[in-house]
Amino acid sequence: MISLTCHHGLETGRGAGRDALQPGQVALLVIHDLRTGSQQVVLETKELIEAPNWTWDGARLVVNGGGRLLSIAADGSGALTPIEVGAVHGINNDHVISPDGTTIYFSAEGHLYAVGIEGGQARRISNTHPEDQPYTSWLHGVSPDGQQVAYVSVEPWGEDVFGARNLATIPAAGGAQTQLTTGPNAYDGPEYHPDGGWLYYNSEEASQVSGHAQLFRMRLDTGEREQLTDDDRVNWFPHLSPDGSQLVYLSYPSGTVSHPADLPVELRLLEAQGGQPRTLVRLFGGQGTMNVNSWSPDGTRFAFVAYPAA
């Protein structure tokens, strides 16, 4: 098996917007088993794939690649199969599956969309904003009742076109969005706890150093916030287990700014209420490794993508 951490000869710290692998690099779609600590490689490819979701029947994994949604059997049998979305292009690594397993919600070219789990004509959820008021949506979560989606609302602030990155929600059927935070912030990765009471996310709200993201949660009824991690690493994308008891997240080396691709990173496990994290996997990856929830339905495994040298 190719080492998950090997990166000899590869450029490190590439921008999060990279759209291809480097020469000599592969993408490994991997399943980590919490019971045994072992990893199973489901797919090895020279094409860039990102951000696995696990379908709620346990049968397939959904990823993005080449601006499309794709799926593959969770046991590694068969090949990647495109999921039809109609005329929508430019799908990125922000996609999640509804709690009832029937719908894939995803981001593409700044908007939010929904499509049936088997594919079809996608429908747009997000609203149109005036051209002189740029507004971009990055999807990350669906409420347990399937009625709301949580996303990052992105607007310019000063000279930075992504300067105001805030938490927001919108009805899954479409409608008026609700801003949960405002101003020149750096929030990302909002995901609902299965009990519906908390929104988990990463942010720099308690940092004195630009880029030093940590994990937090916010009560949706009161707005009360709690910080879950407080260390020298840069922590992104908290993903809650199906029973809500724990979460897995992407942890970057100290001093990392944002969530770039192609760095030595760790996948860490943390109790849902916080505490001492435990490192489960070390790999060469980052952007695309685990942007979205990738837990198996029974909560014993999760999927991720590593990007080592072949």
Secondary structure, DSSP 8 states (H G I E B T S, - for coil): ---TT--TT---SB-TT--S--TTB-EEEEEEETTT--EEEEEEESS--EEEEE-TTSSEEEEEETTEEEEEETTS-S--EEE--TT---EEEEEEE-TTSSEEEEEETTEEEEEETT----EE-S----TTS--EEEEEEE-TTSSEEEEEEEEEETTEEEEEEEEEEEETT----EESS-SS-B-EEEEE-TTSSEEEEEE-TT-SSTT--EEEEEETTT--EEE---SSSEEEEEEE-TTSSEEEEEEE-TT--S--BSEEEEEEEEETT----EEEEEEEE-TTTSSS--B-TTSSEEEEEE--B-
